[in-house]
């Protein structure tokens, strides 16, 4: 077990055991919005599908290492290194991809031989973060592979669970909540930062209450739902097809100030006039996530130049 987790204090795992609930879109868009507001971001793609590369466009450019660096660090103990520098201003990426497919089996084999694999990501990540100055680290977790999910939960300070309202998504949410409890055996610092609702209207109070009850039952405590929700929009698919984030796809958010200025100054972004509403949803959620982290840390968030 890692004794000093200070360097891991700003690591956020974004996970749900059900696919298609918005994990990657949330990971990449939160990274993009925070980076535009001046935060230095490290995005770790722990998914063999490597969809973060589709959102950020580097897959289409033939860039990235398909997870080779991650596999080397986790399986062979080589130093963890950034695969792509500055895929956007202020965003570095440790890539996922096909190379991660065999990692789960390797780690399971080690576990059966009695080796401790709980910190095989946390340990090299702590070394990297002690050497490099990031304001936020986001881990995009795979949906179905429990071993890789547990690696992320072993390294994270915070967990964010995106979910839709269908039964399969809610079951996946409960499953990842139970894994959070299991992860505390090796990572006592990890906490649930909140649950993000996708395709669920703010006015759907009954459904929100049911989701809160499910997560509360799974964790044995309160269920922190984020107020901001993410609406359904075909614009998300259009943006991914172009290798753009949704706020980039929106081109220009109209209003009296750039949409990211409020994030930079620690304020809630105002709905940007006639600009696509989906980008406004993500901007409001990004503000809420960053503010909740700062509040739980016990200090107001500093403005980033």
N, C-alpha and C positions, 0 to 999 in steps of 0.2 A: 504493500500500500504506500502511495506517495505521502510523505509526511508534510511537505510544504506545498500547498495548492494555490499559493498567492498568485502565481502567474496565470492560473486558469480561471481567475475570478470573473472574466468577461467572456467566457465561452458559453454559447447558447446552442443547444441541440434542438432541431426542429424535426419532430417525429410523429408518426402515426403508423400502426401496423397495417393499415389499409392503404392501398395505392389510390391515386387519383383524387386526393383530398386537398391538394394545394401546397404540399410540402416544398417542392422545388421552386414554384412560383413565389412563395412567401420568402424562402431563403434568398433567392437572387434579387427580388425586388426590394426587400428590406436592406440588403447589402447595397444596392444601387442608390436608394434614397438616402441612407445614412452617409454613404460616401460622398454624394453630391452636397450634403450638408457639412462636409468637412471631416467626418470620421474616417480613420484609417481601418480598413476592413480586411480580414482574412476569411475567405470562404473555403470550407473543406467539403468536397463532394465525396461522401462515403457510399454513394449508390453505384452499383455496377452498371446501371443504365446510363449514367453520366449525363442526365438531362440538363444539369446546370450549364453544360457547354452549349446546349441548344439555346437556352435563354440568353446567354451572354455572347453567343455568336462565334466562340472560338472553335467549336467542333466543325462548323462549316468552313472555317479557314484552314483546317488541317492541323490545328495547334493542340497542345496538351499531350499527356503521356499515358492516357487510358488507365490511370491509377497505378502505374508502375512504381512511382515514388512512394506512395502510400504502402503498397505491398512490401517494398524493400524495407521500409522503416518498421512495419509491424511484424513481418515474418523473419527478416534477417537482422534487425536491430541497427540498420544504418541510420544516420541522422535524418530526421524529417526535414524536408526542404520544400520551399515554394516552387511549384511547377511553372506557373505563369505569373509574371510580374505585371501589374498595372493593366489588367484586362479592361478596366475602366480606371479613370483617375481615382486613386485611393483604394483600389480593390486588387488584392493578390489572391491567387487561387491555388489550392492543392487539389489536383484533378481526381475525379473518379473515372470509372469505365470498366471495360471488359476484364482487365487484369484483376479486379476484385472478386471475380466469380469464385475462384478457388480458395480464397482466403478463409472463408467461414469453415470449410472442411479442415484446413490446416490447423486452425485454432482449436476446433473441437477435438482433434487428435491430440494436440498438446494438453488440453484440459483432461482428457482421459488418462494421460500418462502422469497426471498429478501436478502439471506445471500451472502456475498462476498466470492467467492471461488477462486479468481484469484491467491492468494498467498498461497494456502494450501500446495503446494509443496515447493515454494520458501522459506517460513518462516522456516520450520524445516530443510531444506537443508542448509540455511544460518547459523543456529545454529551449525549443524554438522561440516560445513567447518571452522567455527571459532575455533572449538576445535581440528580439525585434519588437518594435513599439506599435502595437495594434490597440485600437480603442474597442473593437468588438470582433469576436470570432464566431462565425456561424457554421454549424455542421448540418448539412443536408443529409438526412438519414434514409436508408432504403426502407421500403414498406414491409417486406416479408421476412427478411433475414435477421433473426433474433440475435445472432452472435455479433453482427456488425452494429446493430442497435445498442447492444450492451457495451460495446467499445466506446460509442459516442456518449452514452450515459455515464460511463466511467470517467470520462474526461471533462464533462460539462459542469458548469455551475448552475445553469438554468435550463429548463425544458419548456419549450413551447409546442403545444399540440394543436395542429389545424384539424378541423373535422367538418364534414357535412352532416345533415340531419338524418340520413338513411341508416337503417339498422346495421349494415356492414361497417360503415364508417364509425358509428358509435361503438361497435364491438372492438374495432381496431383501436379506438381511443382508450377504452377501458384496458385493453391488453398492454398498451404502452405505459399506462399509469401503473399497472402492476409491476412492470419491469423497472419503473422508477423506484418503487419500493425495494425491489431486489438489489438495484444498483447501490443503494445506500449502505449495503454491507461493506463495500470497498470505497465508496465515495459519499461520505456522510454530509458533504456540503451541498449536494444537488437538491434543488427545489423546483417545483412547478411554477413557472412564471405566469402562465395563463393558457387559456384555450381560445383559439381563433375560430369563429364560425364562418364557413363558406356557404354561399347560396342560401343563407337564412336571413330573413328580414329582421331588423331591429325590433319591429312591432310584433314578431312572433314570440310573445312572452311565454306561452305555454311550452313551446318547444325548447326555448332557452332554459326554462325552469327544469324540464326533464333532463336536459343535457347536464345541467349543474348537479342534479341529484345523482346521475350516473357516475360522474367523475368524483363526487364527494364520497360515494359508496366505495369506489375503487381505491381511493386514497385514505379514507377514514378521516377526512378533514374537509375544509371549505374548498369550493371550486372557483378559482379566479377566472371568470370569463372576461375577455376584453370587450369593451363597449363597441369599438369599431368592428364592423363585419365586412366581408368581401362579397360583393354581388356577383352573380353570373354574368358573363359577357363574352361574346365571341371574339372580342378584341384581344383577349389573352392569347388565343390560338394564333391570331394574325401576327401578334408581336413575336411570339416564339418562332414562327416560320421565317421571320425576317432577322432573327438573332438580336432582337431588341427587347428591352424591358418595357413594361407597359407605359411608364411615364415618358420614356424616349419615343415610343410609338405614338404617343399623344402629340408629339412634335412640340407644341407650345401651350403651356397651361396659362390661360388668360386670367388676369386679375391685376390688383394694384402692386403686387410684388411677386417675384419668382416663388413657386410653390415650396421650394426647399428653404426659403429664408426663415419661415416660421420654425422649421425643425432646427435650423442653426441657432436660433435665438431661444430655443426651449419652449416654443408656443405651439398650440394645436393649429395645424394648417386649416385655412378656410377653403371651403369648396371653390374650386377654381373656375367659376363662371361657366362658360360654355364648353370647357375642356371635358374630355371623357371622364365620366363619373367614376369609373373603375380606378383610375389613377388617384383620384381624390380619396377613395376608400383606403388604398394602400398608404397614402401619405398620412391619413389620420391614424391608421394602425401603427405605422412606424413611430409616430410621435408618442403614442400610448406605450409601446413596448420600451422605447428608450427612457421615457419618464418613469415607468414602473421599475426598471432596473436601477435607475439613479435613486429613486425613493427607497427601495429595499436595501440599497447600499448605505443609506443613511446620510447621504450628502446630495445637494443639488447638482444637477448635471452642469459641467462647465461648457461654456460656449466654445465652439471649435472654429478657428480661423480658416 
